[in-house]
Amino acid sequence: MRFLTPFRAISFCLSLNIFVSSIVAQDKPRKMDLVEEQRMHEILKETYITVKKEYYDPTFHGIDLEERFRKYDQQLNSAPTPSAAFHVLLLS
């Protein structure tokens, strides 16, 4: 049976503390800054333009594409975190 030396025990505890702290820190969502918010809107706009230009059915199976774009654009405005914004983009 292998025993931990005091140095190894302290090293293990410090490593465990750093690991747990990094996990806890990830639980706190960070707010989007202006650059991230603009980028999310650019992604949505590019998606809208590409679908409108390239989609095979010009009527989009009866879906009002402009209304959908406005709806998701408004949802992006209220997304508090980058993760919430990506969720909106995935829904669009």
Helices and strands as residue ranges (DSSP letters): H 6-27, H 34-54, G 60-62, H 65-77, H 82-91
